[in-house]
Amino acid sequence: MSIFPAKLIEPIRQFLSKEEEKLSKRKKELDSEDPFKDPKRILDNASSDADASEQFGHANVEGLKKEIDRKLVQVKKALTRIKIGKYGVCEKCGKMIDTDRLTVFPEATVCIKCEKEKAK
């Protein structure tokens, strides 16, 4: 049984579902922006500055994709917690997550106290 009323959970679920779609779409877009995946890329004749630019572009895309993956995991975990009726309950200590935290960070699955403990 969910702690939050369904009328409050449903908009959060919809928001998180849309966020999941947006993140997945952005990840696919980043693939097309990766200079290493450009079919016109010529390795053997690239000047050193072009190669450095490609390296930087690739590293940038990979970093963004990792951040998106991290965010996707958080969103999917929150959606799963909604589905099983545990949204808003800290997965570490079992206490309620502050609603201010959930307002700012709806994909939160741990309370701020447990988050701080994890960061130590």
MOTAKA-V728553 format. One record per run of one state. SS is the DSSP state (a for helix, b for strand, c for the rest). FROM is the first residue (numbers start at 1). LEN is the number of residues. Records with the same first field share a line. If there is no record, write none. Layout:
BEGIN
SS=FROM-LEN + FROM-LEN
END
This chain:
BEGIN
c=1-5 + 34-1 + 38-10 + 84-5 + 90-6 + 97-2 + 105-7 + 120-1
a=6-28 + 35-3 + 48-36 + 99-6 + 112-8
b=89-1 + 96-1
END
